[in-house]
Amino acid sequence: MGYAQLVIGPAGSGKSTYCSSLYQHCETVGRTIHMVNLDPAAEHFSYPVSTDIRELISLDDVMEELGMGPNGGLIYCMEHLEDNLDDWLDEQLDGYLDDDYLVFDCPGQIELFTHVPVLRNFVEHLKRKNFNVCAVYFLDSQFVSDVTKYISGCMASLSAMIQLELPHINILSKMDLVSNKKDVEEYLNPEAQVLLSQLNRQMAPKFGKLNKSLAELVDDYSMVNFIPLDLRKESSIQYVLSHIDNCIQYGEDADVKVRDFDPED
């Protein structure tokens, strides 16, 4: 059985920086992971890439040859990947061992993991190849400056959770850049009534019913909570990684190490 993280989230939320820090952390503790680039528009990496979608198709080539813009071109590239799951992707996956751990660095185009089925079909293919997969959704902690932006982030995260149907971890990234962490901490495990009260104070009375529905939706899906990530701290990276490992049951089927010992000693 293989293991995989699907690192998703809006553009600029810190996905690639997380992938780089995660690789360095695992290298330090002597753990092997393989980084996979799924962004056909990527140019530079601060971590070694084991598998790269640009070997199959790149955004620059699509924009030049088909005259598409960056958004339409990216959708085209990902749909091309979907068409080649049984060929190109299987060939790449065959190079890994049964218990290898893959981290997929995904593009930041939000529709790919909210309503376009490309990544969902990609995940289903990984499952058929006997991979345990966890979605890791990133939201910039600086974006969560008030309740309205937080609700927006929750709705995007919830859309991805429902679309992908995977074990799901939400991460508040860039905590090292937040000047007042108390402003963010109240959003890590939100309470519906608190959210509703804050929404009603900031918005016109005519939005009262909408606010109530949004707060209840977040409350009904009580899995929408966030883990803060400060990449300056190894303990923070390890804490996030332990949550992800628990979701995909990493290491639970490992053989127990037994040492020989002399009873007389």
N, C-alpha and C positions, 0 to 999 in steps of 0.2 A: 504493500500500500504506500502511495506517495502522499505528500502533504503540500498545501499551497495556500498562500495569502493572495487575495485579489485586492490590490491597493487602489481605491477609487476616491473620488471627491472632485470638487470644482477646481478649475485652473488656479494655480497660485496658492493652494491650500497647504503645500509642503509635502506632497507625496514623494517626490524624487529625493528631497533632502532626508526624509525619513528612511527611504530605502538605502541611501548612502550610510546614514548613521547606524542602521540596523546591521548592515554588512560589516561595518567596522566593529560593532559590538560583538557580533558572532565570531568574527576573526579573533578578537581578544580573548574570548572565553573558550576558544577551540571548538567551535561548532560550525558545521558546514552548511551553507545555504547557497542557492543558485539564483541569480538575478535575471529576470526575463523582461525585456522591454517590449511593451505592447503599444507604444506611442509612435506612429509612423512619422510624426513631425519632430521627434527628439533629435538633438544635434550633439550634445555633450553629456557625458556621464562622469560622475565622481566615484563610480563603483564598476568593477568588471562585469560585463554583460555576457552571460552564457548563451542566451538565445535572443535574437533581435528581429522584430517584425520587418524591419527595413531590408532584410535579406529577401523578403517576399515582395514587399511593396513599400514605397515611400511617398509621403505627401507631396514633396517637391516634384516628383515625376508625374503624379496624377494632375497636379495643378498646371504643369507645363504641357502635358500631352492632351489633356481633356478640357483645359480651359476652365477648370472649376475654381471656386474660392476656397479658402482654408476650411470652413465649416463643412461645406458639401463634399470637399475632397477627403476630409477625415472620415466622414460617414462611408464614403465609397471604399476607402482603404479597409475599414473594419468589416464591411460587408464582403470584401474580397477575402479577408482572413476567414470569415465564416464559410465561404465557398471552398476553402482549402483546408478545413479542419481534418478531413480524412487523409489528406496527402501531406502537406507541408508540416502541419502541427504534429501529426502522428510520427513523422520522421524525426522531429526535434525531441519529442517525448521519449522515443525509443532509446535515446542516448543517456537517459537517467536510470538510476537504480530504483528498486522497489520502494526504498524508504527515504528517497531524496526529498528535500524541502525546497520548494520553489516560491519565489516572490515575484508576482506579476505587477510591474509598474505600468498603470493604465493611463490613457489620455484623460484630460480634464473636461472633455465635452460632456456636459451633464446629461444630455438626452441618451447617451450610450448606456447609462445605468438607471435611468428613470422610466423610459417608455419604449425605446428601440430595443428589439429582442436580441441584438448581436451578442452582447456579453452574457445574457442568460443562456443562449445556445452554446456559447464558448464554455461556460461553467458546466452545462449538462454533458458536454463532450469530455471534460476533465473527470467528471464523476464516472462516466462509462469506462474511462481508463484507470479507474480505481484510485482516484485522488480524493482525499478529504480536503475540502476547500472552505475558507473563511473570508468573508468580505470585510475589509477594513476601510471604513469611511472617514475621510478627513474633512474637518471644518476649521477654518482659521479662527483662533480664539479672539483675534482683534475684530473679527466680524461680529462676534456676539457682544456688542456694546449695549444693546437694549433688547427688550422683550420682543419687539416686532421682527428684528433681524434673527433672533434666536428661533422664533416660530418658523420663519422662512427656512432656516437651516434644518430644523426638525422635519419639515414637510419633504424636503429634498432627500434627507436620510431615510425617511419612512418609505418614500417612493422606491428608492433603491432596494430597501429591505424586502418590500413586497414583490418587486420585479424579479430579483435574483433568487429569492427563496433559499437563502444561505444562512448559516450561523453568522452573526453580524456584530461587529465591534465598532462603536463610534469614538473617534478621537478628536479632542480639541488640541490642535497643533499650535506651535509658536508661543507656548506659554512663557518662554523666556523673554518675549517682547511685550508682555502685558505689564503695564505699570502698576495697576491696582488689582491684584488677583482676587480680592473679595468680590469685585464686580462680576467676576466670571464664575466663582465657586457656587453661587446660588442657582446656576443653570446646569450643574452637573447632574443633579437628580431632581428634576423639576416637579412641583406640585401643581395640579391643575387649577386649584382655586387661587393660588398666588399668581400664576400666569394670567388668569382671567382678570383679576383685579388690576394688574399692571397694564394689560391691554386696554381695558375700559378707561383707565386714566389718560392714556396717550392718544386714544382714537375717539372720533365723534360718536355720539349716542346711537346713530343709525347703524353702526357696525356691531352693536351689542350681540345680536343673535349669531353673527359670523364668529365673533370672538369666543362666544360660549361653545360653538361647535368645534373650533380649532383646539381650544383647551381640552375639551372632552376627548377629542381624537388623540391628542398626545397622551392623555391619561389612560385611555383604553389600550393603546399600544405602549404599555409601561416599559417595554424594552428600549424605548428611546431615551437613553441616558448617555453621558459622555465621560470618557477617561481623559484627564489632562496629560499632555506630553511635553516635557521640557527636555530637549535634546542635549542640553548641557550636562544632564545628570544620567549617569549609567543606570542608576536605580530606577529612574523613570522609564527608560527604554526596556529594562528587564521586566518591569511591572506590566507594561503593555504587552510584551512578548509572551509573558506567562498567561495572560488572559486569552491571547490568540491560540497558544498551544493547547490550552484547556478546551477551547471550542472545537478544535480539529482532532483532539485526543492524541496529540503528538507524544510519542514516547511511551504510551500505555501498553503497547505490545512488545516493548523491548525486553530482551532476556534479562533476568535477574543475575547480577554479577555475584558469584559466590567465591569466597577466598578460603583456601585450605589453611587450617590452623592446627597446632599441636595442643590437645587438651591438657597436657601436663604443664604447658607454659601459661 
